[in-house]
Amino acid sequence: MHDYINSGYIGYLCPVGDVDEFVEVINNLILDLEKTKNIARAAKRFSTSYTWKSHAFQILEYLKSFKQK
C-alpha cells in the first residue's frame, strides 16, 4: 500500500494493530473537514488513473512503440 497511498495526501496509513494511531487519524479527519475534503478529492483524482480504460490505453501505447521502431 505504501506504493499507492501518500500518507496525508490521498489517505493515511496506520501501522497494523496500532489502534491509538488509527483513532488519532480518524479524530483529526473529523476535526478538520477541509483537510478531509482535500484528501477525498486527491484520492479521487489519483484513482482515475487505475481504470481498465487507462490500463488498456497504456498497453496500446506500449505496443505502438514496437511498431515505430
PADRENBA-656904 format. One record per atom (N, C-alpha, C): z negated, y, x negated. Coordinates in steps of 0.2 Angstrom, whole numbers, plus 5000, padded with zeros to 4 digits. Layout:
BEGIN
ZYX;...
END
This chain:
BEGIN
500049944996;500050005000;500050064996;499750064990;499750124985;500450154984;500950104984;501650124983;501950174989;501650164995;501850195001;501450255003;500850245002;500350295005;500050345000;500250405000;500050454996;499350484999;498850454997;498150475000;498050545001;497950565007;497850635008;498450675010;499050645009;499650675011;499950645017;500050575017;500350545023;499850495026;499250495024;498750445026;498150445021;497750395022;497150385017;497050315016;496950305010;496750235008;496050235006;495650185009;494950175008;494850105004;494450095000;494350034997;494149985002;494349925001;494149865006;493449855006;493149855012;492449845013;492049905012;492349965011;491950025010;491850065016;491450045020;491350075027;491150145027;490750165022;490550235021;491150275020;491550255015;492150295014;492550305020;492650245024;493050245030;492850295035;492150295036;491850335041;491950415039;491850425032;491950495030;492650525031;493150475030;493850495031;493950515038;493750465042;493850475050;493450545052;492850555050;492450615052;492850675049;493150675043;493450735041;494150745045;494450695047;495050705051;494850735058;494350705061;494050735067;493950805066;493650825061;493350895060;493950945058;494450915055;495050965053;495650945056;495750965062;496350945066;496950965063;496951025060;497551045057;497851005052;497350985047;497550935042;497750865045;497450845050;497650785054;498350795056;498550845059;499250855062;499750855056;499550895050;499950895045;500150825042;499550785041;499650715039;500150675044;500050685050;500450645055;501150665054;501250735054;501950755053;502350725046;501950725041;502150705035;502350625035;501850595038;501950525039;502550505043;502650545048;503250535052;503850545048;503950595045;504550615040;504650555035;504050535032;504150485027;504350415030;504150405036;504350335039;505050335041;505350395043;506050385045;506550365039;506250365033;506750335028;506650255027;506250225032;506150155032;506350125038;507050135040;507350105046;507850065044;508050015048;508649975047;509250015045;509350065049;509950105048;509950135041;509450165039;509350195032;509450135027;509250075028;509250025023;510050005022;510349995028;511049975029;511450025025;511350095026;511650145023;511650135015;511050125013;510850115005;511250055003;511250005006;511649945004;512349955004;512649995009;513350005009;513550055003;513150105001;513250144996;513250114989;512750064989;512750024983;513349984982;513549954987;514149904987;514749954985;514850014988;515350054987;515450074979;514850074976;514850094969;515250044965;515249984967;515549924963;516349934964;516549954970;517249964971;517550024967;517150074966;517350134962;517450124955;517150064952;517150054945;517750024943;
END
